[in-house]
Amino acid sequence: MPRICIYPKDVAQLTGRSYDAAKRLVRRARQAAGKPAGALVSMQDFCRLTGLDEAEVSRALNGPSASINPRSA
């Protein structure tokens, strides 16, 4: 089952930023999505903020066989 939530460790790995910088980026994505502190951040929330392609991020985190696009299944 593909993951839909993204965590600072994932962001650090994807972007090459430090863990602390990744935490700030996840916090900004959460705020931009209008979610309360402590709420989970979805890949969609993160990708909207950063402009990264959601399918590309999903492949990087879930592997090439996992897809978030139901039409490709």
CHARMM internal coordinates of N, CA and C (Angstrom, degrees):
IC EDIT
DIST 1 N 1 CA 1.4495
DIST 1 CA 1 C 1.5327
ANGL 1 N 1 CA 1 C 108.51
DIST 1 C 2 N 1.3163
ANGL 1 CA 1 C 2 N 117.25
DIHE 1 N 1 CA 1 C 2 N 128.01
DIST 2 N 2 CA 1.4672
ANGL 1 C 2 N 2 CA 119.58
DIHE 1 CA 1 C 2 N 2 CA -178.34
DIST 2 CA 2 C 1.5251
ANGL 2 N 2 CA 2 C 112.27
DIHE 1 C 2 N 2 CA 2 C -71.13
DIST 2 C 3 N 1.3097
ANGL 2 CA 2 C 3 N 114.47
DIHE 2 N 2 CA 2 C 3 N 144.39
DIST 3 N 3 CA 1.4671
ANGL 2 C 3 N 3 CA 120.43
DIHE 2 CA 2 C 3 N 3 CA 176.23
DIST 3 CA 3 C 1.5190
ANGL 3 N 3 CA 3 C 109.42
DIHE 2 C 3 N 3 CA 3 C -76.23
DIST 3 C 4 N 1.3187
ANGL 3 CA 3 C 4 N 116.05
DIHE 3 N 3 CA 3 C 4 N 144.51
DIST 4 N 4 CA 1.4609
ANGL 3 C 4 N 4 CA 119.92
DIHE 3 CA 3 C 4 N 4 CA 177.32
DIST 4 CA 4 C 1.5201
ANGL 4 N 4 CA 4 C 111.81
DIHE 3 C 4 N 4 CA 4 C -118.11
DIST 4 C 5 N 1.3284
ANGL 4 CA 4 C 5 N 117.71
DIHE 4 N 4 CA 4 C 5 N -12.82
DIST 5 N 5 CA 1.4608
ANGL 4 C 5 N 5 CA 121.68
DIHE 4 CA 4 C 5 N 5 CA 178.92
DIST 5 CA 5 C 1.5203
ANGL 5 N 5 CA 5 C 109.43
DIHE 4 C 5 N 5 CA 5 C -98.49
DIST 5 C 6 N 1.3194
ANGL 5 CA 5 C 6 N 114.75
DIHE 5 N 5 CA 5 C 6 N 150.90
DIST 6 N 6 CA 1.4577
ANGL 5 C 6 N 6 CA 119.91
DIHE 5 CA 5 C 6 N 6 CA -179.84
DIST 6 CA 6 C 1.5223
ANGL 6 N 6 CA 6 C 108.57
DIHE 5 C 6 N 6 CA 6 C -124.88
DIST 6 C 7 N 1.3132
ANGL 6 CA 6 C 7 N 115.64
DIHE 6 N 6 CA 6 C 7 N 142.62
DIST 7 N 7 CA 1.4586
ANGL 6 C 7 N 7 CA 122.73
DIHE 6 CA 6 C 7 N 7 CA -175.53
DIST 7 CA 7 C 1.5278
ANGL 7 N 7 CA 7 C 109.44
DIHE 6 C 7 N 7 CA 7 C -122.57
DIST 7 C 8 N 1.3328
ANGL 7 CA 7 C 8 N 117.26
DIHE 7 N 7 CA 7 C 8 N 161.42
DIST 8 N 8 CA 1.4670
ANGL 7 C 8 N 8 CA 119.66
DIHE 7 CA 7 C 8 N 8 CA -179.20
DIST 8 CA 8 C 1.5302
ANGL 8 N 8 CA 8 C 113.99
DIHE 7 C 8 N 8 CA 8 C -53.84
DIST 8 C 9 N 1.3181
ANGL 8 CA 8 C 9 N 117.50
DIHE 8 N 8 CA 8 C 9 N -37.30
DIST 9 N 9 CA 1.4690
ANGL 8 C 9 N 9 CA 120.31
DIHE 8 CA 8 C 9 N 9 CA 178.67
DIST 9 CA 9 C 1.5292
ANGL 9 N 9 CA 9 C 110.58
DIHE 8 C 9 N 9 CA 9 C -60.46
DIST 9 C 10 N 1.3404
ANGL 9 CA 9 C 10 N 116.67
DIHE 9 N 9 CA 9 C 10 N -40.02
DIST 10 N 10 CA 1.4661
ANGL 9 C 10 N 10 CA 121.42
DIHE 9 CA 9 C 10 N 10 CA 177.86
DIST 10 CA 10 C 1.5238
ANGL 10 N 10 CA 10 C 110.57
DIHE 9 C 10 N 10 CA 10 C -64.64
DIST 10 C 11 N 1.3338
ANGL 10 CA 10 C 11 N 115.64
DIHE 10 N 10 CA 10 C 11 N -44.87
DIST 11 N 11 CA 1.4647
ANGL 10 C 11 N 11 CA 120.73
DIHE 10 CA 10 C 11 N 11 CA -178.62
DIST 11 CA 11 C 1.5262
ANGL 11 N 11 CA 11 C 110.30
DIHE 10 C 11 N 11 CA 11 C -63.12
DIST 11 C 12 N 1.3294
ANGL 11 CA 11 C 12 N 116.91
DIHE 11 N 11 CA 11 C 12 N -41.49
DIST 12 N 12 CA 1.4640
ANGL 11 C 12 N 12 CA 120.62
DIHE 11 CA 11 C 12 N 12 CA 178.12
DIST 12 CA 12 C 1.5242
ANGL 12 N 12 CA 12 C 110.39
DIHE 11 C 12 N 12 CA 12 C -60.82
DIST 12 C 13 N 1.3114
ANGL 12 CA 12 C 13 N 116.72
DIHE 12 N 12 CA 12 C 13 N -41.71
DIST 13 N 13 CA 1.4611
ANGL 12 C 13 N 13 CA 121.46
DIHE 12 CA 12 C 13 N 13 CA -179.81
DIST 13 CA 13 C 1.5325
ANGL 13 N 13 CA 13 C 111.09
DIHE 12 C 13 N 13 CA 13 C -68.10
DIST 13 C 14 N 1.3289
ANGL 13 CA 13 C 14 N 117.10
DIHE 13 N 13 CA 13 C 14 N -41.84
DIST 14 N 14 CA 1.4649
ANGL 13 C 14 N 14 CA 121.36
DIHE 13 CA 13 C 14 N 14 CA -178.16
DIST 14 CA 14 C 1.5222
ANGL 14 N 14 CA 14 C 112.61
DIHE 13 C 14 N 14 CA 14 C -68.76
DIST 14 C 15 N 1.3384
ANGL 14 CA 14 C 15 N 116.00
DIHE 14 N 14 CA 14 C 15 N -41.41
DIST 15 N 15 CA 1.4606
ANGL 14 C 15 N 15 CA 120.52
DIHE 14 CA 14 C 15 N 15 CA -171.40
DIST 15 CA 15 C 1.5179
ANGL 15 N 15 CA 15 C 114.32
DIHE 14 C 15 N 15 CA 15 C -98.73
DIST 15 C 16 N 1.3362
ANGL 15 CA 15 C 16 N 116.89
DIHE 15 N 15 CA 15 C 16 N -17.54
DIST 16 N 16 CA 1.4560
ANGL 15 C 16 N 16 CA 119.64
DIHE 15 CA 15 C 16 N 16 CA -176.36
DIST 16 CA 16 C 1.5177
ANGL 16 N 16 CA 16 C 112.73
DIHE 15 C 16 N 16 CA 16 C 80.08
DIST 16 C 17 N 1.3111
ANGL 16 CA 16 C 17 N 116.83
DIHE 16 N 16 CA 16 C 17 N 8.77
DIST 17 N 17 CA 1.4658
ANGL 16 C 17 N 17 CA 121.09
DIHE 16 CA 16 C 17 N 17 CA 177.83
DIST 17 CA 17 C 1.5197
ANGL 17 N 17 CA 17 C 109.96
DIHE 16 C 17 N 17 CA 17 C -82.27
DIST 17 C 18 N 1.3218
ANGL 17 CA 17 C 18 N 115.03
DIHE 17 N 17 CA 17 C 18 N 166.19
DIST 18 N 18 CA 1.4605
ANGL 17 C 18 N 18 CA 119.44
DIHE 17 CA 17 C 18 N 18 CA 176.45
DIST 18 CA 18 C 1.5272
ANGL 18 N 18 CA 18 C 109.22
DIHE 17 C 18 N 18 CA 18 C -69.91
DIST 18 C 19 N 1.3205
ANGL 18 CA 18 C 19 N 115.57
DIHE 18 N 18 CA 18 C 19 N 163.25
DIST 19 N 19 CA 1.4631
ANGL 18 C 19 N 19 CA 120.38
DIHE 18 CA 18 C 19 N 19 CA 179.40
DIST 19 CA 19 C 1.5289
ANGL 19 N 19 CA 19 C 110.62
DIHE 18 C 19 N 19 CA 19 C -60.78
DIST 19 C 20 N 1.3363
ANGL 19 CA 19 C 20 N 117.84
DIHE 19 N 19 CA 19 C 20 N -41.44
DIST 20 N 20 CA 1.4667
ANGL 19 C 20 N 20 CA 120.74
DIHE 19 CA 19 C 20 N 20 CA -179.93
DIST 20 CA 20 C 1.5305
ANGL 20 N 20 CA 20 C 111.63
DIHE 19 C 20 N 20 CA 20 C -64.36
DIST 20 C 21 N 1.3278
ANGL 20 CA 20 C 21 N 116.94
DIHE 20 N 20 CA 20 C 21 N -41.29
DIST 21 N 21 CA 1.4658
ANGL 20 C 21 N 21 CA 120.35
DIHE 20 CA 20 C 21 N 21 CA 177.23
DIST 21 CA 21 C 1.5272
ANGL 21 N 21 CA 21 C 110.05
DIHE 20 C 21 N 21 CA 21 C -65.52
DIST 21 C 22 N 1.3217
ANGL 21 CA 21 C 22 N 116.83
DIHE 21 N 21 CA 21 C 22 N -36.98
DIST 22 N 22 CA 1.4651
ANGL 21 C 22 N 22 CA 121.21
DIHE 21 CA 21 C 22 N 22 CA 178.16
DIST 22 CA 22 C 1.5261
ANGL 22 N 22 CA 22 C 110.91
DIHE 21 C 22 N 22 CA 22 C -65.72
DIST 22 C 23 N 1.3393
ANGL 22 CA 22 C 23 N 117.53
DIHE 22 N 22 CA 22 C 23 N -38.27
DIST 23 N 23 CA 1.4705
ANGL 22 C 23 N 23 CA 120.58
DIHE 22 CA 22 C 23 N 23 CA 176.71
DIST 23 CA 23 C 1.5232
ANGL 23 N 23 CA 23 C 110.51
DIHE 22 C 23 N 23 CA 23 C -61.31
DIST 23 C 24 N 1.3286
ANGL 23 CA 23 C 24 N 116.37
DIHE 23 N 23 CA 23 C 24 N -41.66
DIST 24 N 24 CA 1.4713
ANGL 23 C 24 N 24 CA 119.45
DIHE 23 CA 23 C 24 N 24 CA 179.10
DIST 24 CA 24 C 1.5290
ANGL 24 N 24 CA 24 C 110.90
DIHE 23 C 24 N 24 CA 24 C -64.49
DIST 24 C 25 N 1.3208
ANGL 24 CA 24 C 25 N 116.64
DIHE 24 N 24 CA 24 C 25 N -39.51
DIST 25 N 25 CA 1.4672
ANGL 24 C 25 N 25 CA 120.50
DIHE 24 CA 24 C 25 N 25 CA 179.77
DIST 25 CA 25 C 1.5290
ANGL 25 N 25 CA 25 C 111.25
DIHE 24 C 25 N 25 CA 25 C -66.36
DIST 25 C 26 N 1.3205
ANGL 25 CA 25 C 26 N 117.39
DIHE 25 N 25 CA 25 C 26 N -40.60
DIST 26 N 26 CA 1.4692
ANGL 25 C 26 N 26 CA 120.95
DIHE 25 CA 25 C 26 N 26 CA 176.85
DIST 26 CA 26 C 1.5234
ANGL 26 N 26 CA 26 C 109.63
DIHE 25 C 26 N 26 CA 26 C -65.18
DIST 26 C 27 N 1.3261
ANGL 26 CA 26 C 27 N 117.27
DIHE 26 N 26 CA 26 C 27 N -39.77
DIST 27 N 27 CA 1.4685
ANGL 26 C 27 N 27 CA 120.93
DIHE 26 CA 26 C 27 N 27 CA 178.07
DIST 27 CA 27 C 1.5330
ANGL 27 N 27 CA 27 C 110.35
DIHE 26 C 27 N 27 CA 27 C -62.39
DIST 27 C 28 N 1.3414
ANGL 27 CA 27 C 28 N 116.99
DIHE 27 N 27 CA 27 C 28 N -41.83
DIST 28 N 28 CA 1.4660
ANGL 27 C 28 N 28 CA 120.41
DIHE 27 CA 27 C 28 N 28 CA 178.16
DIST 28 CA 28 C 1.5231
ANGL 28 N 28 CA 28 C 111.42
DIHE 27 C 28 N 28 CA 28 C -64.11
DIST 28 C 29 N 1.3222
ANGL 28 CA 28 C 29 N 116.98
DIHE 28 N 28 CA 28 C 29 N -39.17
DIST 29 N 29 CA 1.4712
ANGL 28 C 29 N 29 CA 121.13
DIHE 28 CA 28 C 29 N 29 CA 178.24
DIST 29 CA 29 C 1.5226
ANGL 29 N 29 CA 29 C 109.96
DIHE 28 C 29 N 29 CA 29 C -64.44
DIST 29 C 30 N 1.3251
ANGL 29 CA 29 C 30 N 116.91
DIHE 29 N 29 CA 29 C 30 N -40.50
DIST 30 N 30 CA 1.4694
ANGL 29 C 30 N 30 CA 121.39
DIHE 29 CA 29 C 30 N 30 CA 178.90
DIST 30 CA 30 C 1.5341
ANGL 30 N 30 CA 30 C 110.02
DIHE 29 C 30 N 30 CA 30 C -63.85
DIST 30 C 31 N 1.3344
ANGL 30 CA 30 C 31 N 116.58
DIHE 30 N 30 CA 30 C 31 N -45.01
DIST 31 N 31 CA 1.4642
ANGL 30 C 31 N 31 CA 120.77
DIHE 30 CA 30 C 31 N 31 CA 179.85
DIST 31 CA 31 C 1.5207
ANGL 31 N 31 CA 31 C 111.12
DIHE 30 C 31 N 31 CA 31 C -65.68
DIST 31 C 32 N 1.3275
ANGL 31 CA 31 C 32 N 117.25
DIHE 31 N 31 CA 31 C 32 N -41.47
DIST 32 N 32 CA 1.4674
ANGL 31 C 32 N 32 CA 121.14
DIHE 31 CA 31 C 32 N 32 CA 179.87
DIST 32 CA 32 C 1.5232
ANGL 32 N 32 CA 32 C 111.39
DIHE 31 C 32 N 32 CA 32 C -63.33
DIST 32 C 33 N 1.3340
ANGL 32 CA 32 C 33 N 116.56
DIHE 32 N 32 CA 32 C 33 N -30.53
DIST 33 N 33 CA 1.4656
ANGL 32 C 33 N 33 CA 121.17
DIHE 32 CA 32 C 33 N 33 CA 178.91
DIST 33 CA 33 C 1.5247
ANGL 33 N 33 CA 33 C 111.64
DIHE 32 C 33 N 33 CA 33 C -83.68
DIST 33 C 34 N 1.3369
ANGL 33 CA 33 C 34 N 117.11
DIHE 33 N 33 CA 33 C 34 N -4.43
DIST 34 N 34 CA 1.4606
ANGL 33 C 34 N 34 CA 120.74
DIHE 33 CA 33 C 34 N 34 CA 178.81
DIST 34 CA 34 C 1.5135
ANGL 34 N 34 CA 34 C 113.63
DIHE 33 C 34 N 34 CA 34 C 75.20
DIST 34 C 35 N 1.3219
ANGL 34 CA 34 C 35 N 116.65
DIHE 34 N 34 CA 34 C 35 N 25.49
DIST 35 N 35 CA 1.4671
ANGL 34 C 35 N 35 CA 120.44
DIHE 34 CA 34 C 35 N 35 CA -178.64
DIST 35 CA 35 C 1.5281
ANGL 35 N 35 CA 35 C 109.88
DIHE 34 C 35 N 35 CA 35 C -94.46
DIST 35 C 36 N 1.3206
ANGL 35 CA 35 C 36 N 116.76
DIHE 35 N 35 CA 35 C 36 N 151.83
DIST 36 N 36 CA 1.4670
ANGL 35 C 36 N 36 CA 119.87
DIHE 35 CA 35 C 36 N 36 CA 178.83
DIST 36 CA 36 C 1.5316
ANGL 36 N 36 CA 36 C 111.34
DIHE 35 C 36 N 36 CA 36 C -74.11
DIST 36 C 37 N 1.3140
ANGL 36 CA 36 C 37 N 115.79
DIHE 36 N 36 CA 36 C 37 N 161.69
DIST 37 N 37 CA 1.4644
ANGL 36 C 37 N 37 CA 121.12
DIHE 36 CA 36 C 37 N 37 CA 177.64
DIST 37 CA 37 C 1.5245
ANGL 37 N 37 CA 37 C 109.45
DIHE 36 C 37 N 37 CA 37 C -56.26
DIST 37 C 38 N 1.2994
ANGL 37 CA 37 C 38 N 116.28
DIHE 37 N 37 CA 37 C 38 N 136.60
DIST 38 N 38 CA 1.4577
ANGL 37 C 38 N 38 CA 120.99
DIHE 37 CA 37 C 38 N 38 CA 179.04
DIST 38 CA 38 C 1.5140
ANGL 38 N 38 CA 38 C 114.51
DIHE 37 C 38 N 38 CA 38 C 89.88
DIST 38 C 39 N 1.3348
ANGL 38 CA 38 C 39 N 117.78
DIHE 38 N 38 CA 38 C 39 N -10.90
DIST 39 N 39 CA 1.4677
ANGL 38 C 39 N 39 CA 120.54
DIHE 38 CA 38 C 39 N 39 CA 179.01
DIST 39 CA 39 C 1.5283
ANGL 39 N 39 CA 39 C 109.59
DIHE 38 C 39 N 39 CA 39 C -72.20
DIST 39 C 40 N 1.3124
ANGL 39 CA 39 C 40 N 115.74
DIHE 39 N 39 CA 39 C 40 N 151.28
DIST 40 N 40 CA 1.4600
ANGL 39 C 40 N 40 CA 120.43
DIHE 39 CA 39 C 40 N 40 CA 178.52
DIST 40 CA 40 C 1.5248
ANGL 40 N 40 CA 40 C 110.46
DIHE 39 C 40 N 40 CA 40 C -69.82
DIST 40 C 41 N 1.3160
ANGL 40 CA 40 C 41 N 115.82
DIHE 40 N 40 CA 40 C 41 N 146.67
DIST 41 N 41 CA 1.4602
ANGL 40 C 41 N 41 CA 122.17
DIHE 40 CA 40 C 41 N 41 CA 178.54
DIST 41 CA 41 C 1.5242
ANGL 41 N 41 CA 41 C 107.67
DIHE 40 C 41 N 41 CA 41 C -108.16
DIST 41 C 42 N 1.3183
ANGL 41 CA 41 C 42 N 115.88
DIHE 41 N 41 CA 41 C 42 N 125.43
DIST 42 N 42 CA 1.4633
ANGL 41 C 42 N 42 CA 119.81
DIHE 41 CA 41 C 42 N 42 CA 179.72
DIST 42 CA 42 C 1.5267
ANGL 42 N 42 CA 42 C 110.05
DIHE 41 C 42 N 42 CA 42 C -84.59
DIST 42 C 43 N 1.3225
ANGL 42 CA 42 C 43 N 115.15
DIHE 42 N 42 CA 42 C 43 N 162.47
DIST 43 N 43 CA 1.4614
ANGL 42 C 43 N 43 CA 119.44
DIHE 42 CA 42 C 43 N 43 CA 175.43
DIST 43 CA 43 C 1.5218
ANGL 43 N 43 CA 43 C 109.80
DIHE 42 C 43 N 43 CA 43 C -60.21
DIST 43 C 44 N 1.3251
ANGL 43 CA 43 C 44 N 115.63
DIHE 43 N 43 CA 43 C 44 N -35.48
DIST 44 N 44 CA 1.4629
ANGL 43 C 44 N 44 CA 120.28
DIHE 43 CA 43 C 44 N 44 CA 179.59
DIST 44 CA 44 C 1.5312
ANGL 44 N 44 CA 44 C 110.62
DIHE 43 C 44 N 44 CA 44 C -62.53
DIST 44 C 45 N 1.3461
ANGL 44 CA 44 C 45 N 117.30
DIHE 44 N 44 CA 44 C 45 N -44.59
DIST 45 N 45 CA 1.4665
ANGL 44 C 45 N 45 CA 121.34
DIHE 44 CA 44 C 45 N 45 CA 177.39
DIST 45 CA 45 C 1.5254
ANGL 45 N 45 CA 45 C 110.24
DIHE 44 C 45 N 45 CA 45 C -58.67
DIST 45 C 46 N 1.3292
ANGL 45 CA 45 C 46 N 115.67
DIHE 45 N 45 CA 45 C 46 N -47.38
DIST 46 N 46 CA 1.4582
ANGL 45 C 46 N 46 CA 121.71
DIHE 45 CA 45 C 46 N 46 CA -177.95
DIST 46 CA 46 C 1.5301
ANGL 46 N 46 CA 46 C 110.91
DIHE 45 C 46 N 46 CA 46 C -63.27
DIST 46 C 47 N 1.3210
ANGL 46 CA 46 C 47 N 116.74
DIHE 46 N 46 CA 46 C 47 N -44.63
DIST 47 N 47 CA 1.4594
ANGL 46 C 47 N 47 CA 120.71
DIHE 46 CA 46 C 47 N 47 CA -177.33
DIST 47 CA 47 C 1.5270
ANGL 47 N 47 CA 47 C 112.12
DIHE 46 C 47 N 47 CA 47 C -69.03
DIST 47 C 48 N 1.3160
ANGL 47 CA 47 C 48 N 117.24
DIHE 47 N 47 CA 47 C 48 N -33.45
DIST 48 N 48 CA 1.4722
ANGL 47 C 48 N 48 CA 119.85
DIHE 47 CA 47 C 48 N 48 CA 175.99
DIST 48 CA 48 C 1.5237
ANGL 48 N 48 CA 48 C 110.59
DIHE 47 C 48 N 48 CA 48 C -61.49
DIST 48 C 49 N 1.3306
ANGL 48 CA 48 C 49 N 116.20
DIHE 48 N 48 CA 48 C 49 N -40.77
DIST 49 N 49 CA 1.4610
ANGL 48 C 49 N 49 CA 120.38
DIHE 48 CA 48 C 49 N 49 CA -178.71
DIST 49 CA 49 C 1.5231
ANGL 49 N 49 CA 49 C 111.47
DIHE 48 C 49 N 49 CA 49 C -71.56
DIST 49 C 50 N 1.3185
ANGL 49 CA 49 C 50 N 117.06
DIHE 49 N 49 CA 49 C 50 N -44.78
DIST 50 N 50 CA 1.4623
ANGL 49 C 50 N 50 CA 120.74
DIHE 49 CA 49 C 50 N 50 CA -172.34
DIST 50 CA 50 C 1.5194
ANGL 50 N 50 CA 50 C 114.21
DIHE 49 C 50 N 50 CA 50 C -88.14
DIST 50 C 51 N 1.3305
ANGL 50 CA 50 C 51 N 116.86
DIHE 50 N 50 CA 50 C 51 N -20.51
DIST 51 N 51 CA 1.4537
ANGL 50 C 51 N 51 CA 119.68
DIHE 50 CA 50 C 51 N 51 CA -176.95
DIST 51 CA 51 C 1.5198
ANGL 51 N 51 CA 51 C 113.49
DIHE 50 C 51 N 51 CA 51 C 82.35
DIST 51 C 52 N 1.3351
ANGL 51 CA 51 C 52 N 116.79
DIHE 51 N 51 CA 51 C 52 N 5.73
DIST 52 N 52 CA 1.4644
ANGL 51 C 52 N 52 CA 120.29
DIHE 51 CA 51 C 52 N 52 CA 176.88
DIST 52 CA 52 C 1.5267
ANGL 52 N 52 CA 52 C 109.80
DIHE 51 C 52 N 52 CA 52 C -73.65
DIST 52 C 53 N 1.3257
ANGL 52 CA 52 C 53 N 115.71
DIHE 52 N 52 CA 52 C 53 N 152.24
DIST 53 N 53 CA 1.4565
ANGL 52 C 53 N 53 CA 121.56
DIHE 52 CA 52 C 53 N 53 CA 178.75
DIST 53 CA 53 C 1.5287
ANGL 53 N 53 CA 53 C 109.49
DIHE 52 C 53 N 53 CA 53 C -73.19
DIST 53 C 54 N 1.3217
ANGL 53 CA 53 C 54 N 116.63
DIHE 53 N 53 CA 53 C 54 N 125.40
DIST 54 N 54 CA 1.4646
ANGL 53 C 54 N 54 CA 121.55
DIHE 53 CA 53 C 54 N 54 CA -175.97
DIST 54 CA 54 C 1.5288
ANGL 54 N 54 CA 54 C 112.25
DIHE 53 C 54 N 54 CA 54 C -62.37
DIST 54 C 55 N 1.3139
ANGL 54 CA 54 C 55 N 117.94
DIHE 54 N 54 CA 54 C 55 N -39.28
DIST 55 N 55 CA 1.4658
ANGL 54 C 55 N 55 CA 120.79
DIHE 54 CA 54 C 55 N 55 CA 179.63
DIST 55 CA 55 C 1.5249
ANGL 55 N 55 CA 55 C 110.89
DIHE 54 C 55 N 55 CA 55 C -65.57
DIST 55 C 56 N 1.3300
ANGL 55 CA 55 C 56 N 116.26
DIHE 55 N 55 CA 55 C 56 N -37.93
DIST 56 N 56 CA 1.4630
ANGL 55 C 56 N 56 CA 120.56
DIHE 55 CA 55 C 56 N 56 CA 178.96
DIST 56 CA 56 C 1.5284
ANGL 56 N 56 CA 56 C 111.29
DIHE 55 C 56 N 56 CA 56 C -66.20
DIST 56 C 57 N 1.3242
ANGL 56 CA 56 C 57 N 116.54
DIHE 56 N 56 CA 56 C 57 N -43.11
DIST 57 N 57 CA 1.4645
ANGL 56 C 57 N 57 CA 121.22
DIHE 56 CA 56 C 57 N 57 CA 178.43
DIST 57 CA 57 C 1.5250
ANGL 57 N 57 CA 57 C 109.52
DIHE 56 C 57 N 57 CA 57 C -64.14
DIST 57 C 58 N 1.3160
ANGL 57 CA 57 C 58 N 117.04
DIHE 57 N 57 CA 57 C 58 N -42.49
DIST 58 N 58 CA 1.4573
ANGL 57 C 58 N 58 CA 120.88
DIHE 57 CA 57 C 58 N 58 CA 179.13
DIST 58 CA 58 C 1.5236
ANGL 58 N 58 CA 58 C 111.39
DIHE 57 C 58 N 58 CA 58 C -61.61
DIST 58 C 59 N 1.3289
ANGL 58 CA 58 C 59 N 116.61
DIHE 58 N 58 CA 58 C 59 N -43.32
DIST 59 N 59 CA 1.4699
ANGL 58 C 59 N 59 CA 119.74
DIHE 58 CA 58 C 59 N 59 CA 178.14
DIST 59 CA 59 C 1.5256
ANGL 59 N 59 CA 59 C 111.13
DIHE 58 C 59 N 59 CA 59 C -63.27
DIST 59 C 60 N 1.3203
ANGL 59 CA 59 C 60 N 116.87
DIHE 59 N 59 CA 59 C 60 N -39.12
DIST 60 N 60 CA 1.4640
ANGL 59 C 60 N 60 CA 120.27
DIHE 59 CA 59 C 60 N 60 CA -179.34
DIST 60 CA 60 C 1.5229
ANGL 60 N 60 CA 60 C 111.26
DIHE 59 C 60 N 60 CA 60 C -65.63
DIST 60 C 61 N 1.3230
ANGL 60 CA 60 C 61 N 117.51
DIHE 60 N 60 CA 60 C 61 N -36.04
DIST 61 N 61 CA 1.4644
ANGL 60 C 61 N 61 CA 120.84
DIHE 60 CA 60 C 61 N 61 CA -177.36
DIST 61 CA 61 C 1.5195
ANGL 61 N 61 CA 61 C 113.21
DIHE 60 C 61 N 61 CA 61 C -89.35
DIST 61 C 62 N 1.3228
ANGL 61 CA 61 C 62 N 117.55
DIHE 61 N 61 CA 61 C 62 N -34.71
DIST 62 N 62 CA 1.4619
ANGL 61 C 62 N 62 CA 121.55
DIHE 61 CA 61 C 62 N 62 CA -173.90
DIST 62 CA 62 C 1.5168
ANGL 62 N 62 CA 62 C 113.99
DIHE 61 C 62 N 62 CA 62 C -103.50
DIST 62 C 63 N 1.3010
ANGL 62 CA 62 C 63 N 117.45
DIHE 62 N 62 CA 62 C 63 N -12.20
DIST 63 N 63 CA 1.4558
ANGL 62 C 63 N 63 CA 120.08
DIHE 62 CA 62 C 63 N 63 CA -175.03
DIST 63 CA 63 C 1.5140
ANGL 63 N 63 CA 63 C 110.02
DIHE 62 C 63 N 63 CA 63 C 94.49
DIST 63 C 64 N 1.3200
ANGL 63 CA 63 C 64 N 117.64
DIHE 63 N 63 CA 63 C 64 N 163.46
DIST 64 N 64 CA 1.4673
ANGL 63 C 64 N 64 CA 120.87
DIHE 63 CA 63 C 64 N 64 CA -174.76
DIST 64 CA 64 C 1.5203
ANGL 64 N 64 CA 64 C 114.47
DIHE 63 C 64 N 64 CA 64 C -67.47
DIST 64 C 65 N 1.3308
ANGL 64 CA 64 C 65 N 118.39
DIHE 64 N 64 CA 64 C 65 N -22.33
DIST 65 N 65 CA 1.4667
ANGL 64 C 65 N 65 CA 119.44
DIHE 64 CA 64 C 65 N 65 CA -177.41
DIST 65 CA 65 C 1.5225
ANGL 65 N 65 CA 65 C 112.79
DIHE 64 C 65 N 65 CA 65 C -80.26
DIST 65 C 66 N 1.3373
ANGL 65 CA 65 C 66 N 118.00
DIHE 65 N 65 CA 65 C 66 N -21.28
DIST 66 N 66 CA 1.4658
ANGL 65 C 66 N 66 CA 121.16
DIHE 65 CA 65 C 66 N 66 CA -179.26
DIST 66 CA 66 C 1.5175
ANGL 66 N 66 CA 66 C 109.05
DIHE 65 C 66 N 66 CA 66 C -88.58
DIST 66 C 67 N 1.2989
ANGL 66 CA 66 C 67 N 116.00
DIHE 66 N 66 CA 66 C 67 N 133.53
DIST 67 N 67 CA 1.4554
ANGL 66 C 67 N 67 CA 121.06
DIHE 66 CA 66 C 67 N 67 CA -179.77
DIST 67 CA 67 C 1.5111
ANGL 67 N 67 CA 67 C 109.38
DIHE 66 C 67 N 67 CA 67 C -133.67
DIST 67 C 68 N 1.3328
ANGL 67 CA 67 C 68 N 115.96
DIHE 67 N 67 CA 67 C 68 N 140.90
DIST 68 N 68 CA 1.4571
ANGL 67 C 68 N 68 CA 119.78
DIHE 67 CA 67 C 68 N 68 CA 177.54
DIST 68 CA 68 C 1.5218
ANGL 68 N 68 CA 68 C 110.95
DIHE 67 C 68 N 68 CA 68 C -94.22
DIST 68 C 69 N 1.3247
ANGL 68 CA 68 C 69 N 116.06
DIHE 68 N 68 CA 68 C 69 N -3.39
DIST 69 N 69 CA 1.4497
ANGL 68 C 69 N 69 CA 120.70
DIHE 68 CA 68 C 69 N 69 CA -179.75
DIST 69 CA 69 C 1.5287
ANGL 69 N 69 CA 69 C 108.63
DIHE 68 C 69 N 69 CA 69 C -94.75
DIST 69 C 70 N 1.3381
ANGL 69 CA 69 C 70 N 118.51
DIHE 69 N 69 CA 69 C 70 N 109.54
DIST 70 N 70 CA 1.4598
ANGL 69 C 70 N 70 CA 120.26
DIHE 69 CA 69 C 70 N 70 CA -176.39
DIST 70 CA 70 C 1.5242
ANGL 70 N 70 CA 70 C 113.59
DIHE 69 C 70 N 70 CA 70 C -64.46
DIST 70 C 71 N 1.3177
ANGL 70 CA 70 C 71 N 118.59
DIHE 70 N 70 CA 70 C 71 N -22.09
DIST 71 N 71 CA 1.4572
ANGL 70 C 71 N 71 CA 121.24
DIHE 70 CA 70 C 71 N 71 CA -178.98
DIST 71 CA 71 C 1.5246
ANGL 71 N 71 CA 71 C 111.98
DIHE 70 C 71 N 71 CA 71 C -70.86
DIST 71 C 72 N 1.3228
ANGL 71 CA 71 C 72 N 117.78
DIHE 71 N 71 CA 71 C 72 N -22.79
DIST 72 N 72 CA 1.4616
ANGL 71 C 72 N 72 CA 119.73
DIHE 71 CA 71 C 72 N 72 CA -178.04
DIST 72 CA 72 C 1.5225
ANGL 72 N 72 CA 72 C 112.15
DIHE 71 C 72 N 72 CA 72 C -87.53
DIST 72 C 73 N 1.3275
ANGL 72 CA 72 C 73 N 118.11
DIHE 72 N 72 CA 72 C 73 N -2.42
DIST 73 N 73 CA 1.4767
ANGL 72 C 73 N 73 CA 120.85
DIHE 72 CA 72 C 73 N 73 CA -178.94
DIST 73 CA 73 C 1.5083
ANGL 73 N 73 CA 73 C 111.49
DIHE 72 C 73 N 73 CA 73 C -82.25
END
COOR INIT
IC SEED 1 N 1 CA 1 C
IC BUILD
